[in-house]
């Protein structure tokens, strides 16, 4: 790690004992906040599968709208 790098939960013997709880808590919070929203691709955009060993994000324009009941 470079000098001055930010490690939110520390590392090694100084690692935070609550890091797993915090990650679970943020996942729950995001799921709760976003359950009323639906992401849709912008017209003209398409999702293409790519066969690779790793997944890398690409540019995919999307809009957020209210989830229909």
Short mmCIF file of the C-alpha atoms (twelve columns), coordinates in Angstrom:
data_MODEL
# 
_entry.id   MODEL 
# 
loop_
_atom_site.group_PDB 
_atom_site.id 
_atom_site.type_symbol 
_atom_site.label_atom_id 
_atom_site.label_alt_id 
_atom_site.label_comp_id 
_atom_site.label_asym_id 
_atom_site.label_seq_id 
_atom_site.Cartn_x 
_atom_site.Cartn_y 
_atom_site.Cartn_z 
_atom_site.pdbx_PDB_model_num 
ATOM 1  C CA . UNK A 1  0.000   0.000   0.000   1 
ATOM 2  C CA . UNK A 2  1.296   3.482   -0.780  1 
ATOM 3  C CA . UNK A 3  1.992   5.881   2.088   1 
ATOM 4  C CA . UNK A 4  -1.170  7.652   3.186   1 
ATOM 5  C CA . UNK A 5  -3.518  5.086   1.596   1 
ATOM 6  C CA . UNK A 6  -6.984  4.994   3.146   1 
ATOM 7  C CA . UNK A 7  -7.999  1.650   4.654   1 
ATOM 8  C CA . UNK A 8  -11.549 2.059   5.996   1 
ATOM 9  C CA . UNK A 9  -11.375 -0.968  8.327   1 
ATOM 10 C CA . UNK A 10 -7.627  -1.148  8.822   1 
ATOM 11 C CA . UNK A 11 -5.470  -4.149  8.124   1 
ATOM 12 C CA . UNK A 12 -3.454  -6.832  9.864   1 
ATOM 13 C CA . UNK A 13 -3.432  -6.837  13.659  1 
ATOM 14 C CA . UNK A 14 -5.177  -3.437  13.702  1 
ATOM 15 C CA . UNK A 15 -8.167  -4.625  11.646  1 
ATOM 16 C CA . UNK A 16 -11.549 -3.462  12.910  1 
ATOM 17 C CA . UNK A 17 -13.526 -6.212  14.669  1 
ATOM 18 C CA . UNK A 18 -16.793 -4.805  13.281  1 
ATOM 19 C CA . UNK A 19 -15.888 -4.781  9.589   1 
ATOM 20 C CA . UNK A 20 -18.098 -7.756  8.663   1 
ATOM 21 C CA . UNK A 21 -21.034 -6.268  10.568  1 
ATOM 22 C CA . UNK A 22 -20.536 -2.890  8.864   1 
ATOM 23 C CA . UNK A 23 -20.463 -4.469  5.383   1 
ATOM 24 C CA . UNK A 24 -23.660 -6.424  6.140   1 
ATOM 25 C CA . UNK A 25 -25.292 -3.286  7.515   1 
ATOM 26 C CA . UNK A 26 -24.462 -1.218  4.404   1 
ATOM 27 C CA . UNK A 27 -25.757 -3.955  2.089   1 
ATOM 28 C CA . UNK A 28 -29.031 -4.019  4.043   1 
ATOM 29 C CA . UNK A 29 -29.279 -0.213  3.984   1 
ATOM 30 C CA . UNK A 30 -28.683 -0.028  0.219   1 
ATOM 31 C CA . UNK A 31 -31.245 -2.790  -0.433  1 
ATOM 32 C CA . UNK A 32 -33.817 -0.986  1.723   1 
ATOM 33 C CA . UNK A 33 -33.231 2.406   0.098   1 
ATOM 34 C CA . UNK A 34 -33.269 1.125   -3.475  1 
ATOM 35 C CA . UNK A 35 -36.181 -1.315  -3.305  1 
ATOM 36 C CA . UNK A 36 -38.572 1.307   -4.691  1 
ATOM 37 C CA . UNK A 37 -36.411 2.005   -7.764  1 
ATOM 38 C CA . UNK A 38 -35.871 0.183   -11.045 1 
ATOM 39 C CA . UNK A 39 -32.899 0.686   -13.354 1 
ATOM 40 C CA . UNK A 40 -33.591 0.634   -17.087 1 
ATOM 41 C CA . UNK A 41 -31.206 1.003   -19.996 1 
ATOM 42 C CA . UNK A 42 -31.344 4.196   -22.012 1 
ATOM 43 C CA . UNK A 43 -32.883 3.659   -25.480 1 
ATOM 44 C CA . UNK A 44 -30.180 2.575   -27.912 1 
ATOM 45 C CA . UNK A 45 -28.077 0.865   -25.224 1 
ATOM 46 C CA . UNK A 46 -27.698 -2.899  -25.172 1 
ATOM 47 C CA . UNK A 47 -26.151 -5.400  -22.788 1 
ATOM 48 C CA . UNK A 48 -23.575 -7.650  -24.449 1 
ATOM 49 C CA . UNK A 49 -22.102 -10.705 -22.767 1 
ATOM 50 C CA . UNK A 50 -18.312 -10.856 -22.935 1 
ATOM 51 C CA . UNK A 51 -16.374 -14.045 -22.208 1 
ATOM 52 C CA . UNK A 52 -13.479 -13.098 -19.924 1 
ATOM 53 C CA . UNK A 53 -11.892 -14.418 -16.773 1 
ATOM 54 C CA . UNK A 54 -12.747 -11.202 -14.914 1 
ATOM 55 C CA . UNK A 55 -15.697 -8.853  -15.141 1 
ATOM 56 C CA . UNK A 56 -14.890 -5.214  -15.778 1 
ATOM 57 C CA . UNK A 57 -17.449 -2.418  -15.792 1 
ATOM 58 C CA . UNK A 58 -18.086 -0.697  -19.073 1 
ATOM 59 C CA . UNK A 59 -20.190 2.292   -20.027 1 
ATOM 60 C CA . UNK A 60 -23.875 1.430   -19.837 1 
ATOM 61 C CA . UNK A 61 -26.195 4.408   -19.567 1 
ATOM 62 C CA . UNK A 62 -29.210 3.773   -17.352 1 
ATOM 63 C CA . UNK A 63 -32.102 5.720   -15.865 1 
ATOM 64 C CA . UNK A 64 -33.736 5.231   -12.490 1 
ATOM 65 C CA . UNK A 65 -37.514 5.133   -12.279 1 
ATOM 66 C CA . UNK A 66 -40.115 4.081   -9.744  1 
ATOM 67 C CA . UNK A 67 -40.733 0.354   -9.531  1 
ATOM 68 C CA . UNK A 68 -44.151 -0.575  -10.828 1 
ATOM 69 C CA . UNK A 69 -46.293 -2.637  -8.503  1 
# 
